[in-house]
Amino acid sequence: MIEFKNISKHYTLNGQTIRALDQINLQIPDGSIFGIIGYSGAGKSTLIRLINLLERPNDGQVIINQTDFTALTPAQLRTERANIGMIFQHFNLLQTKTVAANIEMPMKLLGYSKAEREKRLNELLEFIDLKHKANAFPDELSGGQKQRVGIARALANHPKILLCDEATSALDPQTTKSVLELLKKINKEQGITIVMVTHEMDVIESVCDYVAVMEQGKVIESGSTLEIFSQPQHPTTKNFIQTVLQQQLPVTILSNLENQNHNSVYCLKFLGSSAQETVIQAVIKQFDISLNILFANMTEINGTVIGQMFIQLLGDDALIQQAIEFLRSHGVQVEQSGVIA
């Protein structure tokens, strides 16, 4: 487990103190893919760089598998860092070295024999499907191929933890998808804990088991990805989720509907089995009210379906209330145009 205990980090710039991290307490379970999301300047990259102490906290402890990294000697820290790989937004490959030489570099630094290096190199080239590019230079590779080389280099020393700092931000959507699939494969087959920093909620949705949302140096919300997507609490979290799973109707449409029929628009949220039941059809059949579907969408988080639907209910108030209670009794969350019904 990776644990941040009361972590604070600040810088002094032009005589002013800038708080990059403010009293962070966070636990990252072993073997998970953990996402850290936030807008630029939220402190997420600073936080991930504390894991291998590329940045040192001013206060607090970074504890990994019960070892306090902040208390290690330089020699002890070098040894522990061999268990942590890192990939970067802009790949950070050595431009004058071939693909093979880039991947071998960490093994050379740790004193692997030539035979050991060649064996591991062949394993990694096969794993990332770039054997045919072993003697190519970075300038001859696509963005996705460069990131695959970066991933192979990070895996060279059999790390237990892989840090990904905006690893897909410089890639097109299709290449992003293939890199994320590779990271999921690494996590599943090798049991490596992956910590990902991103500003893209669809990355979190695609691969992460857990997520922490950051703002102004603080963790404002954290939990399982399913929990955060299905029940976001903080406005910033809701804004991020809105980019993947629309949380609100456009204001003009909502205003027009509300002007015509006050308090008639409802948001329904379906989770798991309730997303697969025909409850809307049952409401239409059982209750003598008008039900208009305005918008609907759904997504899947770690095998669980989350669905959302905006509807307009018109008719007798008592019957509408009965219909709402019917929906709730079937596991559907019901909210009234931004106000809990």
C-alpha positions as CSV (number, residue, x, y, z in Angstrom):
1,M,0.0,0.0,0.0
2,I,1.1,3.6,-0.7
3,E,0.1,6.0,2.0
4,F,0.3,9.7,2.2
5,K,0.1,11.0,5.8
6,N,-0.5,14.7,6.5
7,I,1.6,15.6,3.4
8,S,2.2,19.3,2.8
9,K,4.5,20.8,0.1
10,H,5.1,24.5,-0.4
11,Y,7.4,26.7,-2.5
12,T,8.6,30.2,-2.1
13,L,8.3,32.4,-5.2
14,N,9.1,36.2,-5.2
15,G,8.8,36.2,-1.4
16,Q,5.4,34.5,-1.5
17,T,4.6,31.0,-0.2
18,I,2.8,28.8,-2.6
19,R,1.1,25.8,-1.2
20,A,1.3,23.0,-3.8
21,L,-0.1,20.4,-1.4
22,D,-2.0,21.0,1.8
23,Q,-2.5,18.2,4.4
24,I,-3.0,15.3,2.0
25,N,-4.1,12.0,3.5
26,L,-4.6,9.2,1.0
27,Q,-4.2,5.5,0.7
28,I,-3.5,3.6,-2.6
29,P,-4.3,-0.1,-2.4
30,D,-1.7,-2.7,-3.7
31,G,-2.4,-4.0,-7.1
32,S,-4.9,-1.3,-8.0
33,I,-5.0,1.3,-10.8
34,F,-5.4,4.5,-9.0
35,G,-6.3,7.8,-10.8
36,I,-5.5,11.3,-9.6
37,I,-7.4,13.9,-11.5
38,G,-7.6,17.7,-11.3
39,Y,-7.2,20.9,-13.3
40,S,-3.8,22.4,-14.1
41,G,-2.2,23.6,-10.9
42,A,-4.2,21.3,-8.6
43,G,-1.0,19.6,-7.3
44,K,-1.5,16.2,-8.8
45,S,1.9,16.0,-10.5
46,T,3.6,17.2,-7.4
47,L,1.8,14.4,-5.4
48,I,2.8,11.6,-7.8
49,R,6.5,12.8,-7.7
50,L,6.4,12.4,-3.9
51,I,6.0,8.6,-4.3
52,N,9.5,8.2,-5.5
53,L,10.7,11.4,-3.7
54,L,11.6,13.3,-6.9
55,E,9.9,15.9,-4.7
56,R,10.2,16.0,-1.0
57,P,7.4,17.1,1.3
58,N,7.9,19.9,3.8
59,D,5.7,18.0,6.2
60,G,4.3,14.5,6.5
61,Q,5.2,11.0,5.5
62,V,5.2,8.9,2.3
63,I,4.8,5.2,3.4
64,I,5.1,2.4,0.9
65,N,4.6,-1.2,2.1
66,Q,5.2,0.0,5.7
67,T,8.5,1.8,4.8
68,D,8.7,5.5,5.5
69,F,10.4,6.8,2.4
70,T,10.9,10.2,3.9
71,A,13.2,8.7,6.6
72,L,15.4,6.7,4.2
73,T,19.1,7.5,3.6
74,P,20.2,8.4,0.1
75,A,21.6,4.9,-0.4
76,Q,18.4,3.2,0.9
77,L,16.2,5.5,-1.3
78,R,18.2,4.5,-4.4
79,T,17.5,0.8,-3.7
80,E,13.8,1.4,-3.1
81,R,13.5,3.5,-6.3
82,A,14.5,0.5,-8.4
83,N,11.0,-0.9,-7.5
84,I,9.2,2.2,-9.0
85,G,8.9,2.8,-12.7
86,M,7.7,6.1,-14.3
87,I,6.3,7.1,-17.6
88,F,5.9,10.7,-18.8
89,Q,3.7,12.9,-21.0
90,H,6.4,13.6,-23.5
91,F,8.1,10.2,-23.3
92,N,11.6,11.5,-22.2
93,L,13.4,9.1,-24.5
94,L,17.1,9.6,-25.3
95,Q,17.0,10.8,-28.9
96,T,20.5,9.6,-29.8
97,K,19.8,6.0,-28.5
98,T,17.9,3.3,-30.3
99,V,14.7,1.7,-28.9
100,A,16.8,-1.2,-27.5
101,A,19.3,1.1,-25.9
102,N,16.6,3.2,-24.3
103,I,14.9,0.2,-22.8
104,E,18.3,-1.3,-21.6
105,M,19.4,2.0,-19.9
106,P,17.9,1.3,-16.4
107,M,19.3,-2.2,-16.4
108,K,22.8,-0.9,-17.2
109,L,22.5,1.5,-14.4
110,L,21.7,-1.3,-12.0
111,G,24.5,-3.5,-13.2
112,Y,22.6,-6.2,-15.1
113,S,24.9,-8.5,-17.1
114,K,24.7,-8.4,-20.9
115,A,22.9,-11.8,-21.0
116,E,20.3,-10.6,-18.4
117,R,19.8,-7.3,-20.3
118,E,19.3,-9.1,-23.7
119,K,16.9,-11.6,-22.2
120,R,14.7,-8.9,-20.5
121,L,15.0,-6.6,-23.6
122,N,13.5,-9.4,-25.8
123,E,10.7,-10.0,-23.3
124,L,9.8,-6.4,-23.2
125,L,10.0,-5.8,-27.0
126,E,7.7,-8.7,-27.5
127,F,5.3,-7.5,-24.8
128,I,5.0,-4.0,-26.4
129,D,4.9,-5.5,-29.9
130,L,7.9,-3.5,-31.2
131,K,10.6,-6.2,-31.9
132,H,10.7,-4.8,-35.5
133,K,11.7,-1.4,-34.1
134,A,14.5,-2.5,-31.8
135,N,17.2,-0.6,-33.8
136,A,15.0,2.4,-34.7
137,F,15.6,5.9,-33.1
138,P,12.8,7.8,-31.3
139,D,12.4,10.2,-34.3
140,E,11.4,7.3,-36.4
141,L,8.5,6.3,-34.1
142,S,4.9,7.5,-33.8
143,G,3.7,9.0,-30.5
144,G,2.1,5.7,-29.4
145,Q,5.2,3.7,-30.2
146,K,7.3,6.2,-28.2
147,Q,5.0,5.8,-25.2
148,R,5.3,2.0,-25.5
149,V,9.0,2.3,-25.4
150,G,8.7,4.5,-22.3
151,I,6.5,1.8,-20.7
152,A,9.0,-0.9,-21.5
153,R,11.8,1.1,-20.1
154,A,9.8,1.7,-16.9
155,L,9.2,-2.1,-16.6
156,A,12.8,-3.1,-17.2
157,N,13.7,-3.6,-13.6
158,H,10.5,-5.5,-12.6
159,P,9.0,-2.6,-10.6
160,K,6.2,-3.1,-8.1
161,I,4.8,0.4,-8.8
162,L,4.3,2.2,-12.1
163,L,3.8,6.0,-12.0
164,C,2.1,7.6,-15.1
165,D,2.2,11.4,-15.3
166,E,-0.2,12.5,-18.0
167,A,1.0,9.5,-20.0
168,T,-1.8,9.8,-22.6
169,S,-2.2,13.6,-22.9
170,A,0.0,13.9,-26.0
171,L,-1.7,11.1,-27.8
172,D,-4.7,10.9,-30.2
173,P,-7.8,9.1,-29.0
174,Q,-7.2,5.8,-30.7
175,T,-3.5,5.6,-29.5
176,T,-4.7,6.6,-26.0
177,K,-7.0,3.6,-26.0
178,S,-4.3,1.2,-27.0
179,V,-1.9,2.6,-24.4
180,L,-4.6,2.3,-21.7
181,E,-5.3,-1.3,-22.7
182,L,-1.6,-2.0,-22.4
183,L,-1.5,-0.5,-18.9
184,K,-4.6,-2.6,-17.9
185,K,-2.8,-5.7,-19.2
186,I,0.3,-4.9,-17.1
187,N,-1.8,-4.4,-14.0
188,K,-3.7,-7.6,-14.5
189,E,-0.9,-9.9,-15.6
190,Q,1.9,-8.6,-13.4
191,G,0.0,-7.2,-10.4
192,I,1.8,-3.9,-10.6
193,T,0.2,-1.0,-8.7
194,I,-0.4,1.8,-11.2
195,V,-0.8,5.4,-10.2
196,M,-2.1,7.7,-13.0
197,V,-2.2,11.5,-13.0
198,T,-4.6,12.9,-15.6
199,H,-7.0,15.8,-16.3
200,E,-9.2,13.5,-18.5
201,M,-12.2,11.8,-16.8
202,D,-12.6,9.3,-19.7
203,V,-9.1,7.9,-18.8
204,I,-10.3,7.4,-15.2
205,E,-13.5,5.8,-16.5
206,S,-11.6,3.4,-18.8
207,V,-9.0,1.9,-16.5
208,C,-9.1,3.1,-12.9
209,D,-10.3,1.1,-9.9
210,Y,-10.1,4.2,-7.6
211,V,-9.8,7.9,-8.0
212,A,-8.9,11.0,-6.0
213,V,-10.0,14.4,-7.2
214,M,-7.7,17.3,-6.4
215,E,-8.2,21.1,-6.3
216,Q,-5.8,23.8,-5.0
217,G,-3.5,21.3,-3.3
218,K,-6.2,19.3,-1.5
219,V,-7.9,16.0,-2.1
220,I,-11.5,17.1,-2.3
221,E,-13.0,13.7,-2.9
222,S,-11.8,10.1,-3.2
223,G,-13.2,6.6,-3.4
224,S,-13.8,3.7,-5.9
225,T,-14.4,4.9,-9.5
226,L,-17.9,3.5,-9.4
227,E,-18.7,5.3,-6.2
228,I,-17.4,8.6,-7.5
229,F,-19.2,8.3,-10.8
230,S,-22.5,7.2,-9.3
231,Q,-22.5,9.6,-6.3
232,P,-20.2,12.6,-6.9
233,Q,-20.4,15.1,-4.0
234,H,-18.1,18.1,-4.9
235,P,-19.0,20.5,-7.7
236,T,-15.5,20.0,-9.3
237,T,-16.0,16.3,-9.3
238,K,-19.5,16.8,-11.0
239,N,-17.9,19.0,-13.6
240,F,-15.3,16.3,-14.5
241,I,-18.0,13.6,-14.7
242,Q,-20.1,15.9,-16.9
243,T,-17.4,15.5,-19.6
244,V,-18.1,11.7,-19.7
245,L,-21.6,11.2,-18.4
246,Q,-23.9,14.2,-18.9
247,Q,-25.2,15.4,-15.5
248,Q,-27.4,18.3,-16.6
249,L,-29.6,19.3,-19.4
250,P,-28.6,22.5,-21.3
251,V,-29.9,25.5,-19.3
252,T,-32.0,26.9,-22.2
253,I,-33.8,23.6,-22.7
254,L,-34.4,23.2,-18.9
255,S,-35.6,26.8,-18.6
256,N,-38.1,26.4,-21.5
257,L,-39.5,23.2,-20.1
258,E,-39.8,24.7,-16.6
259,N,-41.5,27.8,-17.9
260,Q,-44.1,25.7,-19.5
261,N,-44.6,23.2,-16.6
262,H,-42.9,24.1,-13.3
263,N,-41.0,21.3,-11.5
264,S,-41.8,18.8,-14.2
265,V,-38.2,17.7,-15.1
266,Y,-36.5,14.8,-13.3
267,C,-33.1,13.2,-13.5
268,L,-33.1,9.4,-13.0
269,K,-29.9,7.5,-12.1
270,F,-29.7,3.8,-12.7
271,L,-26.9,1.6,-11.1
272,G,-26.1,-2.0,-11.8
273,S,-29.2,-4.2,-12.1
274,S,-31.6,-1.3,-12.1
275,A,-30.0,-0.1,-15.4
276,Q,-31.2,-3.3,-17.1
277,E,-34.8,-3.4,-15.8
278,T,-37.7,-2.1,-17.8
279,V,-38.9,0.3,-15.0
280,I,-39.7,3.2,-17.4
281,Q,-42.0,0.9,-19.4
282,A,-43.6,-0.2,-16.1
283,V,-44.3,3.4,-15.0
284,I,-45.9,4.2,-18.3
285,K,-48.2,1.1,-18.1
286,Q,-49.1,1.5,-14.4
287,F,-49.6,5.2,-13.9
288,D,-52.0,7.5,-15.8
289,I,-49.4,10.2,-16.4
290,S,-47.4,11.6,-19.3
291,L,-43.7,10.5,-19.3
292,N,-41.5,12.2,-21.9
293,I,-37.8,11.0,-22.3
294,L,-35.7,14.1,-22.9
295,F,-32.2,12.6,-22.9
296,A,-30.5,9.3,-21.8
297,N,-27.0,7.8,-21.7
298,M,-25.0,5.2,-19.9
299,T,-21.5,4.0,-19.3
300,E,-19.7,1.0,-17.7
301,I,-17.3,1.2,-14.8
302,N,-15.4,-2.0,-13.9
303,G,-18.3,-4.2,-15.2
304,T,-21.1,-2.2,-13.5
305,V,-23.5,-0.2,-15.7
306,I,-24.3,3.4,-14.7
307,G,-27.2,4.9,-16.6
308,Q,-28.8,8.4,-16.5
309,M,-32.1,9.7,-18.0
310,F,-33.8,13.0,-18.0
311,I,-37.6,12.9,-18.2
312,Q,-40.6,15.2,-18.0
313,L,-43.5,14.0,-15.9
314,L,-46.9,15.7,-16.5
315,G,-50.3,14.9,-14.9
316,D,-51.9,14.5,-11.4
317,D,-49.4,15.5,-8.6
318,A,-50.4,12.5,-6.5
319,L,-49.9,10.0,-9.4
320,I,-46.5,11.6,-10.2
321,Q,-45.4,11.1,-6.6
322,Q,-46.6,7.5,-6.7
323,A,-44.6,7.0,-9.9
324,I,-41.5,8.5,-8.3
325,E,-41.8,6.2,-5.2
326,F,-42.2,3.2,-7.6
327,L,-39.0,4.1,-9.4
328,R,-37.1,4.5,-6.1
329,S,-38.5,1.1,-4.9
330,H,-36.8,-0.4,-8.0
331,G,-33.4,1.1,-7.1
332,V,-33.6,4.2,-9.2
333,Q,-32.3,7.6,-7.8
334,V,-34.7,10.4,-8.6
335,E,-33.8,14.1,-8.5
336,Q,-35.9,17.0,-9.6
337,S,-34.2,19.4,-12.1
338,G,-31.2,19.9,-9.8
339,V,-33.2,19.7,-6.6
340,I,-33.6,16.4,-4.7
341,A,-37.2,15.3,-5.1
